[in-house]
Amino acid sequence: MKRGTTNMAIDYQLLATQIKQWALELGFQQLGITGTDISSEEPRLAAWLAQGFHGDMQYMAEHGMLRARPAELLPGTLRVLSVRMDYLPGQAGFATNLADPTKAYISRYALGRDYHKLVRKRLKQLAEKIKLAVPELGFRPFVDSAPVLERPLAQRAGLGWVGKHSLLLNHGSGSWFFLGELLVDIPLPVDEPHQGDCGSCVACITSCPTGAIVAPYVVDGRRCISYLTIELKTAIPEELRPLIGNRIYGCDDCQLVCPQNRDAPLSIESDFQRREQWQDQGLLQLFAWDETTFLRHTEGSAIRRIGFERWQRNIAVALGNAPYEANIVASLQAAKATSTALVLEHINWAVAQQQRKSWQAANLLPRATERLVRIIQKGLPRDA
């Protein structure tokens, strides 16, 4: 990228208006423009890293303050074009999947095609349109592909505000959208930062299954179910396994309870709609997949990134959390012969959980019957 591209013959105000229109035509719901100075985020980022809240995501610590310095990430950058694209599918199936502990819950963003390539492609198309007006444009698109603090940048670009769950929120659109950035070297006029906030609402904090939101705007990644089921490559801490429930890939709970999402729009992108293989899938059915089947069904999906081993690990935990079924125990036991050490650890835990539930069920009925007999006897006449 050049060290700043300034052409006095260009009406940058008009160009900014055109860019926003082009973004809408490419399928983005909104585009905002901001500068590169987000140095005020550095103390917050440093404190978060110092507390180890990034867990095993070492790349976050390795990049350090670079995440708050986009101009250093790509020298010559003058502006950041921040975009958002709705992804909530038409058949999200929230209630069905979470209410039935024998069904698999997959975060709604992962039900369709992997968004990274789609959003990045649209950003490149946007850049090509800008190059028609500024042939010497230097640019680079990012979609979770660089150490950039995308949410603070999006807030400064006017797209919304960072909620207490650390996600970006937008009045009328909630939080069901992807973010992307296009770094450019032209002096476009910047938009006003969004001034919204969550007020006194703490729904996301009180509803987090694992208590991962340790303070407003602060998430301990090590406790977050999305981290545990997607980012964590080793064993899931045993004390957190029962709290995961049937969530086998990600978690949407903090978004589900957010009042801003009550009227969130559905995505019109066909690539983001729920794929057939994720329609009301039972845990046992998914656990029966071999690696070839897993790879076939996750082609072009974000789910493939965790690999088959972590896929089995996650489902084993969910099966341990499911109500007792003899079929569950049989499937878990059968999988031991071909499982890796990591998966085997979670299978053994799940079997123990199922056996405990079986024992409780076997002893619950006799105890209930005894209590009922005592109650009846107390109510009978002495000579009965």
Secondary structure, DSSP 8 states (H G I E B T S, - for coil): --S----TTS-HHHHHHHHHHHHHHTT-SEEEEE-S--GGGHHHHHHHHHTTTTTT-HHHHHHGGGGG-HHHHSTT--EEEEEEEE---TT--HHHHHH-TTB-EE-GGGSSS-HHHHHHHHHHHHHHHHHHH-TT--EEEESSSSS--HHHHHHHTTS-EE-TTSSEEBTTTBT-EEEEEEEE-S------------TT--HHHHH-TT--EEETTEE-GGG-HHIIIII--S---GGGHHHHTTEEE---HHHHT-GGGTT------GGGS--GGGSS-BHHHHHT--HHHHHHHTTTSGGGGGHHHHHHHHHHHHHHHS---HHHHHHHHHHGGG--HHHHHHHHHHHHHHHHHHHHHHHHHHHHHHHHHHHHHHHS-TT-
